[in-house]
Amino acid sequence: MSESPDSALLLLEAIQSPEKQSAEDYATWCLLLTQARDKNYLEHTSDSVINIAIDYFEHTNNHSRYATSLYYKGRVLQSLNERENAIKVYLRALDIAKEGTDYSLLFLITSQIGHLYAYLPLVKQTLSAYQDSYKYAVLDKDSSSIAVAYAYIGRAYGLQEDWSHAISSYQEAIKIAEKIRDKAILRLGLNELASIYVRTRQLELASACLHYVEKMEDIHSDKTRIYLSIGNMYRIWSKYDKAEKYLNKALQADNIYTKRRVYQSFYYLFEEQGKYEKAIEYNNKFWKYTDSISSLKTQEMILDITAKYENEKLLNINSQLRWKQKQRMLFFVILFLIFSGCVYGLVMNFHRVLLEKNRRMLSIKRKLGIYSRELEKGKKLILKNEEKIRYLNDLIKEDKSKQEQLENERKNILLKNEKIKKTNEKLCIKINNLECSLDLKGKDIEKYQTKLKKKEACPNILLRIKQDLSELSNEDWDELFVMVDVMCNCFSKRLREKHPMLTNDDLKFCCLAKLNFSILDIAVLMNIQKSTVSKRKQRIIKHINDPNITNVEKLDDYIAHF
């Protein structure tokens, strides 16, 4: 594995039906196969193989194998561009590896953590991780690892623009590499030290480093990359004749990527000299190669997809497939139960709300009955009083001696009638309002019953939305949030916790985007203009406040993979 990883890979791939071996041997085969592919710089296409090793060694006392499995899981995730997950796995591997004394493995883990931190870039964390890798290299007493660790520390200081420490670290790496005669590490140290010298405008020292690398290279080796570096250095130094000489040498490169960089360097060279016609000529060549690379990448991608497909077919072993199917079935059963429970809860909540609405309607009807009876009673009392008034009028005419007394009685009755009429008028207004409210409640209940029937007929909110694309109600949003959280590992909750600046409308938008609704559909469902959708996205980018999310495309990708 360490001396001839290509031979190791051939031997491992030649083993027939490795799944028929014992569980330990099969797990070991999965670990070694991943390790061999990694050492041969083959792109990892899936973590299914290394997961078998992790699942086995996690439940054994072999902490070294478990930590190694986690390390290669991290390498696979890096290859799949899942850097955040890779860091988590590396940190877990580090915790396990610290229980033992495999300093070589600890060196590898901390180095990879440093590389990922450098990419992010987390400057302080990068330096700390590389310093740890140096510590483990010293404990391992491996000169090559110590030299590499010094180079990595120099890289970390370079990120901090601490040039003096960066230079001294690279010099230590170079000193050890020369002592042990390791050309690869020496080349790494000299190249990176030269880039530091270029950035600090110590161009003579940069020149010395690069020319040293040039002399080191074997007569049969490809020197075009070092020629490119030297040419760029002379261009920055404004020694244009020498720059042109080395760039012409670099132009002999067979590598299409190197050639493109050479054309770009020529463009800068002639532009700086004011030779714009030549600058345009080389700029056109640069873009021509860029287009060729894009086309090549497309071809490579198609071939890679085909290769991945064939590889996956070989790695999908029957016993592993059965195990996965059981796990998947269990997962879907649990998912179905959770979703069914959520839907049942929502339907019951609808029934409860409907029952409450009916209760309120009955309450209104009772009040309406009371007011109607009071109004009828008032009307009868008015008629009775009017009859009494007519009777008193007749008495006044017949007996004038009691005229004053009867007149006063008549006036009192008239006042009572007036009061009753005013009370009746108020009752009429109340009755009218209650009848209007009753009518609205009836329509509301009818609408709610229709919704409930639709919900019971089609419990899945997504299917209902597709059947009837219209603005969502508050209840619909509540149901949709539940659906997204069940389907996408608590998506809305995790998003709210990580980005507390997001408003409720922002979360609604993100949920619809997560479910792959189109811009037009989102506009309809949220009752906003189509043109407002892009503005909403820009606002969400501000609220998320992540330096890696700078445009709408990156936001869409972030939501899709969150």
C-alpha positions in Angstrom: 0.0 0.0 0.0 2.8 2.5 0.9 5.3 1.5 -1.7 3.1 0.5 -4.7 -0.5 1.6 -4.2 -1.3 0.9 -7.9 -0.4 -2.8 -7.4 -2.4 -2.8 -4.1 -5.4 -1.6 -6.0 -5.1 -4.2 -8.7 -4.8 -7.0 -6.1 -7.8 -5.7 -4.1 -10.0 -5.4 -7.2 -9.0 -8.9 -8.3 -10.6 -10.4 -5.1 -13.8 -12.2 -6.1 -17.0 -11.7 -4.0 -15.3 -10.0 -1.0 -18.7 -9.8 0.7 -18.6 -13.5 1.2 -15.6 -13.2 3.5 -16.0 -12.7 7.3 -17.4 -9.4 8.4 -14.0 -8.2 9.6 -12.3 -9.2 6.4 -15.0 -7.6 4.3 -14.7 -4.4 6.3 -10.9 -4.4 6.0 -11.2 -4.9 2.2 -13.6 -1.9 2.0 -11.1 0.2 4.0 -8.1 -0.9 1.9 -9.9 -0.4 -1.4 -10.8 3.2 -0.4 -7.2 3.8 0.8 -5.7 2.4 -2.5 -8.0 4.5 -4.6 -7.1 7.6 -2.6 -3.3 6.9 -2.9 -3.7 6.5 -6.7 -5.5 9.9 -6.9 -8.7 8.3 -8.3 -11.8 10.4 -7.7 -14.1 9.0 -5.1 -17.7 8.7 -6.4 -19.5 7.5 -3.3 -19.0 6.9 0.4 -21.0 3.6 0.4 -17.9 1.4 0.5 -16.0 3.2 3.3 -19.2 3.4 5.3 -19.2 -0.5 5.5 -15.7 -0.3 7.2 -16.9 2.5 9.6 -20.1 0.6 10.6 -18.0 -2.5 11.4 -15.0 -1.0 13.2 -17.1 1.5 15.2 -18.4 -1.5 17.2 -14.9 -3.1 17.8 -12.0 -2.4 20.1 -9.8 -1.7 17.0 -9.7 2.1 17.5 -6.8 2.5 15.0 -8.9 0.9 12.1 -11.9 2.9 13.1 -10.0 6.2 13.1 -8.4 5.3 9.8 -11.8 4.5 8.3 -13.1 7.9 9.4 -10.0 9.6 7.9 -10.7 8.0 4.5 -14.4 8.9 4.8 -13.1 12.5 5.2 -11.0 12.1 2.0 -14.1 10.7 0.1 -16.2 13.7 1.3 -13.5 16.1 0.2 -13.5 14.5 -3.2 -17.3 15.0 -3.3 -16.9 18.7 -2.3 -18.7 18.2 1.0 -16.1 20.1 2.9 -18.1 21.0 6.0 -19.1 17.3 6.5 -15.4 16.3 5.8 -14.3 18.6 8.7 -16.8 17.0 11.1 -15.6 13.5 10.2 -11.9 14.5 10.5 -12.5 16.0 13.9 -14.3 12.8 15.0 -11.4 10.8 13.6 -8.9 13.0 15.5 -10.8 12.3 18.8 -10.6 8.5 18.2 -7.0 8.6 17.0 -5.8 10.5 20.1 -6.7 7.4 22.2 -3.8 5.6 20.5 -0.2 6.3 19.4 -0.5 6.2 15.6 1.3 9.5 15.1 1.5 9.0 11.3 -2.4 8.9 11.1 -2.7 11.9 13.5 -0.3 13.8 11.2 -2.5 13.0 8.2 -5.7 14.0 9.9 -4.5 17.3 11.3 -2.9 18.2 7.9 -6.2 17.6 6.1 -8.1 19.7 8.7 -5.5 22.4 8.1 -6.1 22.2 4.3 -9.8 22.6 4.8 -9.5 25.5 7.2 -7.1 27.2 4.7 -9.7 26.8 2.0 -12.5 28.5 4.0 -10.2 30.5 5.0 -10.1 30.3 8.8 -6.6 31.7 9.3 -6.0 31.1 13.1 -7.5 27.6 12.9 -5.4 26.8 9.9 -2.1 27.6 11.8 -3.3 25.7 14.9 -4.1 22.6 12.8 -0.7 22.7 10.9 1.2 23.2 14.2 -0.6 20.1 15.5 0.5 18.2 12.4 4.1 19.3 13.1 3.8 18.0 16.7 2.6 14.6 15.6 5.3 14.4 12.9 8.0 15.0 15.6 6.4 12.3 17.8 6.4 10.0 14.8 10.1 10.8 14.2 9.5 11.0 10.5 11.8 13.6 8.8 9.6 13.8 5.6 6.5 14.6 7.6 8.4 17.2 9.7 9.6 18.9 6.5 6.1 18.9 5.0 4.7 20.2 8.3 7.1 23.1 8.2 6.0 23.9 4.7 2.3 23.8 5.8 3.1 26.1 8.7 4.8 28.5 6.2 1.6 28.4 4.2 -0.5 29.3 7.2 1.7 32.3 8.1 1.5 33.3 4.5 -2.3 33.4 4.8 -1.8 35.7 7.8 0.7 37.8 5.8 3.2 37.2 8.5 6.0 37.1 6.0 9.0 36.7 8.3 7.6 33.6 10.0 6.4 32.2 6.7 9.9 32.5 5.2 11.6 31.0 8.2 9.2 28.0 8.2 9.8 27.3 4.5 13.5 27.6 5.0 13.3 24.9 7.7 11.3 22.7 5.4 13.9 23.2 2.6 16.8 22.5 5.0 15.3 19.1 6.1 14.3 18.2 2.5 17.9 18.8 1.3 19.3 16.7 4.2 17.0 13.7 3.4 17.2 14.3 -0.3 13.5 14.4 -0.8 13.0 16.2 -4.1 9.2 16.4 -3.9 9.2 18.3 -0.5 12.2 20.4 -1.6 10.3 21.4 -4.8 7.2 22.2 -2.7 9.2 24.4 -0.2 11.1 26.3 -2.9 8.0 27.0 -5.1 5.9 28.2 -2.2 8.9 30.2 -0.7 9.4 31.8 -4.1 5.7 32.9 -4.2 6.2 34.6 -0.7 9.3 36.4 -2.0 7.3 37.6 -5.1 4.5 38.9 -2.9 7.1 40.8 -0.7 8.9 42.0 -3.8 12.1 40.2 -2.9 12.4 39.2 -6.5 16.1 38.3 -6.5 15.5 35.7 -3.8 12.4 34.5 -5.6 14.6 34.1 -8.7 17.2 32.1 -6.8 14.5 29.7 -5.5 12.9 29.2 -8.9 16.2 28.7 -10.8 17.2 26.2 -8.1 14.0 24.2 -8.9 14.7 24.5 -12.6 18.2 22.9 -12.2 16.7 20.2 -9.9 14.3 19.0 -12.6 15.3 15.8 -14.4 16.1 16.1 -18.1 13.1 14.0 -19.0 10.7 15.9 -16.6 8.2 18.5 -17.7 9.8 21.9 -16.9 7.0 24.0 -18.4 5.4 24.8 -15.0 8.6 26.1 -13.5 9.3 28.1 -16.7 5.8 29.7 -16.3 6.6 30.6 -12.7 10.0 32.1 -13.7 8.4 34.0 -16.6 5.7 35.5 -14.3 8.4 36.5 -11.8 10.4 38.3 -14.5 7.2 40.0 -15.7 6.5 41.3 -12.2 10.1 42.4 -12.0 9.6 44.3 -15.3 12.4 42.3 -17.0 10.2 41.8 -20.0 12.8 40.2 -22.3 13.6 37.4 -19.8 9.9 37.0 -19.0 9.1 36.5 -22.7 12.0 34.0 -23.1 10.7 31.8 -20.2 7.1 32.1 -21.2 8.0 30.9 -24.7 9.6 27.9 -23.1 6.5 27.3 -21.0 4.4 27.4 -24.2 5.9 24.0 -25.1 3.6 22.5 -22.4 1.4 19.6 -23.4 -1.0 20.3 -20.5 -3.9 22.4 -21.8 -4.4 24.1 -18.5 -0.7 25.2 -18.3 -0.9 26.5 -21.9 -4.0 28.6 -21.1 -2.1 30.2 -18.1 0.9 30.9 -20.4 -1.4 32.8 -22.9 -2.9 34.8 -20.0 0.6 35.7 -18.8 1.6 36.8 -22.3 -1.5 39.0 -22.3 -0.5 40.7 -19.1 3.1 41.0 -20.3 2.2 42.8 -23.6 -0.5 44.9 -21.9 2.0 46.2 -19.3 4.4 47.2 -22.2 1.6 49.0 -24.0 1.8 46.5 -26.9 -2.0 46.2 -27.1 -2.2 44.5 -30.5 -0.2 41.6 -29.2 -2.0 41.7 -25.9 -5.3 41.3 -27.7 -3.9 38.4 -29.8 -2.8 36.4 -26.7 -6.0 37.3 -24.9 -8.0 35.8 -27.8 -5.8 32.6 -27.5 -6.4 32.5 -23.8 -10.2 32.6 -24.3 -10.0 30.0 -27.1 -8.2 27.6 -24.7 -10.8 28.5 -22.0 -13.6 27.4 -24.4 -11.6 24.2 -25.2 -11.2 23.4 -21.5 -15.0 24.0 -21.0 -15.7 21.6 -23.8 -13.1 19.1 -22.4 -14.7 19.3 -19.0 -18.1 18.5 -20.4 -16.6 15.5 -22.2 -14.8 14.5 -19.0 -18.0 14.9 -17.0 -19.9 12.6 -19.4 -17.1 10.0 -19.2 -16.9 10.4 -15.5 -20.6 9.9 -15.0 -20.4 6.7 -17.1 -17.4 5.5 -15.1 -19.2 6.3 -11.9 -22.2 4.4 -13.0 -20.2 1.3 -13.9 -18.2 1.6 -10.7 -21.4 1.8 -8.6 -22.8 -1.3 -10.4 -19.7 -3.3 -9.4 -19.8 -2.0 -5.8 -23.5 -2.6 -5.2 -23.0 -6.0 -3.6 -26.2 -8.0 -3.1 -25.9 -8.4 0.7 -25.2 -4.7 1.1 -28.2 -3.9 -1.1 -30.4 -6.0 1.1 -29.2 -4.3 4.2 -29.7 -0.9 2.6 -33.2 -1.9 1.5 -34.1 -2.9 5.1 -32.7 0.4 6.4 -34.5 2.4 3.7 -37.8 0.5 4.3 -37.5 1.3 8.1 -36.7 4.9 7.3 -39.7 5.3 5.1 -42.0 3.5 7.6 -40.8 5.9 10.3 -41.2 8.9 7.9 -44.7 7.8 6.9 -45.7 7.4 10.6 -44.3 10.9 11.5 -46.0 12.4 8.4 -49.3 10.6 9.2 -49.2 11.8 12.7 -48.6 15.4 11.6 -51.4 15.2 9.0 -53.8 13.6 11.6 -52.9 16.4 14.0 -53.6 19.1 11.4 -56.9 17.5 10.4 -58.0 17.2 14.0 -57.0 20.8 14.5 -59.2 21.7 11.5 -62.1 19.8 13.1 -61.5 21.6 16.4 -61.5 25.0 14.6 -64.6 24.0 12.7 -66.3 23.0 16.0 -65.3 26.3 17.6 -66.7 28.2 14.6 -70.0 26.2 14.9 -70.1 27.0 18.6 -69.7 30.7 17.9 -72.5 30.5 15.3 -74.8 28.9 17.8 -74.0 31.6 20.3 -74.9 34.2 17.7 -78.1 32.4 17.0 -79.0 32.3 20.7 -78.3 36.0 21.1 -80.4 36.6 17.9 -83.3 34.7 19.5 -83.1 36.7 22.7 -83.0 40.0 21.0 -85.9 39.0 18.6 -88.0 38.0 21.6 -87.2 41.3 23.4 -88.1 43.2 20.2 -91.4 41.4 19.9 -92.2 42.0 23.6 -91.4 45.7 23.1 -93.7 45.9 20.1 -96.6 44.3 22.0 -96.0 46.7 25.0 -96.1 49.7 22.6 -99.5 48.4 21.2 -100.8 47.9 24.7 -99.8 51.4 25.7 -101.2 52.9 22.6 -104.5 51.2 23.4 -104.4 52.6 26.9 -103.7 56.1 25.5 -106.8 55.9 23.3 -108.8 54.8 26.3 -107.5 57.8 28.4 -108.3 60.2 25.6 -111.9 58.9 25.7 -112.1 59.4 29.5 -110.7 62.9 29.2 -113.4 63.8 26.8 -116.2 62.3 29.0 -114.9 63.6 32.4 -113.3 67.0 32.2 -112.9 67.2 36.0 -110.2 64.5 35.9 -108.7 65.9 32.7 -105.4 67.0 34.3 -104.8 63.7 36.1 -105.6 61.7 33.0 -103.4 64.0 30.9 -100.4 63.3 33.1 -101.0 59.6 33.0 -101.2 59.8 29.2 -97.9 61.7 29.0 -96.2 59.1 31.2 -97.4 56.3 28.9 -96.2 58.3 25.9 -92.7 58.7 27.5 -92.6 55.0 28.2 -93.5 54.3 24.5 -90.7 56.5 23.4 -88.2 54.7 25.6 -89.4 51.3 24.3 -89.2 52.5 20.7 -85.5 53.6 21.3 -84.8 50.2 22.9 -86.4 48.5 19.9 -84.3 50.5 17.5 -81.2 49.5 19.3 -82.4 45.9 19.2 -83.0 46.1 15.5 -79.5 47.3 14.9 -78.1 44.5 17.0 -80.3 42.0 15.2 -79.2 43.3 11.8 -75.5 43.1 12.9 -76.0 39.6 14.2 -77.7 38.5 11.0 -74.8 39.9 8.9 -72.3 38.1 11.3 -74.3 34.9 11.0 -74.2 35.1 7.2 -70.4 35.7 7.2 -69.9 32.9 9.7 -72.0 30.6 7.6 -69.9 31.4 4.5 -66.7 31.0 6.6 -67.9 27.6 7.9 -68.9 26.5 4.4 -65.4 27.5 3.1 -63.7 25.8 6.0 -65.8 22.6 5.5 -64.8 22.6 1.8 -61.1 22.9 2.8 -61.5 20.1 5.3 -63.1 17.9 2.7 -60.1 18.6 0.3 -57.7 17.9 3.2 -59.3 14.6 4.1 -59.6 13.6 0.4 -55.9 14.6 -0.3 -53.8 14.8 2.9 -50.6 15.7 1.0 -50.3 19.5 1.0 -48.0 19.4 -2.1 -50.6 17.5 -4.2 -53.3 20.0 -3.1 -51.2 22.9 -4.1 -50.5 21.4 -7.5 -54.2 20.8 -7.9 -55.2 24.3 -6.9 -52.4 26.8 -7.3 -53.5 29.9 -5.3 -52.5 32.0 -2.3 -51.8 29.8 0.8 -53.7 30.4 4.0 -52.0 30.5 7.5 -53.2 26.9 8.1 -51.7 25.9 4.7 -48.3 27.5 5.6 -48.3 25.6 9.0 -48.9 22.4 7.2 -46.3 23.1 4.6 -43.6 23.9 7.2 -44.4 20.5 8.8 -44.1 18.8 5.5 -40.8 20.4 4.7 -39.4 19.6 8.1 -40.4 15.9 7.8 -39.0 15.6 4.3 -35.9 17.6 4.7 -34.5 16.9 8.2 -36.1 19.9 10.0 -35.2 22.3 7.2 -37.1 25.3 8.5 -36.1 24.9 12.1 -32.4 24.5 11.2 -32.6 27.5 8.9 -34.3 29.6 11.6 -31.7 28.6 14.2 -28.7 29.2 11.9 -30.0 32.5 10.5 -32.2 34.2 13.1 -32.4 37.4 11.0 -34.7 35.6 8.5 -38.3 36.8 8.7 -41.3 34.5 8.5 -41.9 35.5 4.9 -38.2 34.7 4.2 -38.7 31.2 5.6 -41.8 30.7 3.5 -39.9 31.6 0.4 -37.0 29.3 1.3 -39.4 26.4 1.9 -41.0 26.8 -1.5 -37.5 27.1 -3.1 -36.4 23.9 -1.2 -39.4 22.1 -2.7 -38.4 23.3 -6.3 -41.4 25.5 -7.0 -40.9 27.8 -10.0 -40.6 31.6 -9.6 -44.1 32.0 -11.1 -45.6 29.4 -8.6 -43.8 31.1 -5.7 -45.3 34.5 -6.7 -48.8 33.0 -6.8 -48.5 31.0 -3.5 -47.1 34.0 -1.6 -49.4 36.5 -3.4 -46.6 38.7 -4.6 -45.5 40.1 -8.0 -43.2 37.9 -10.1 -40.7 40.8 -10.2 -40.7 40.9 -6.4 -39.3 37.4 -6.2 -35.8 38.5 -7.3 -35.9 41.4 -4.8 -36.9 38.9 -2.1 -33.9 36.7 -2.9 -31.6 39.7 -2.6 -33.1 40.5 0.8 -32.6 36.9 2.0 -29.0 37.0 0.9 -28.5 40.0 3.2 -30.3 38.3 6.1 -28.3 35.1 5.7 -25.1 37.3 5.7 -22.7 34.6 4.5 -19.6 35.8 2.5 -19.8 32.6 0.3 -23.4 33.5 -0.8 -22.9 36.5 -3.1 -25.6 36.0 -5.8 -28.9 34.4 -6.5 -27.4 31.2 -8.0 -25.3 30.5 -4.9 -28.4 31.2 -2.7 -30.4 28.6 -4.7 -27.6 26.1 -4.3 -27.3 26.9 -0.6 -31.0 26.3 0.0 -31.0 23.1 -2.1 -28.1 21.6 -0.1 -29.0 23.0 3.3 
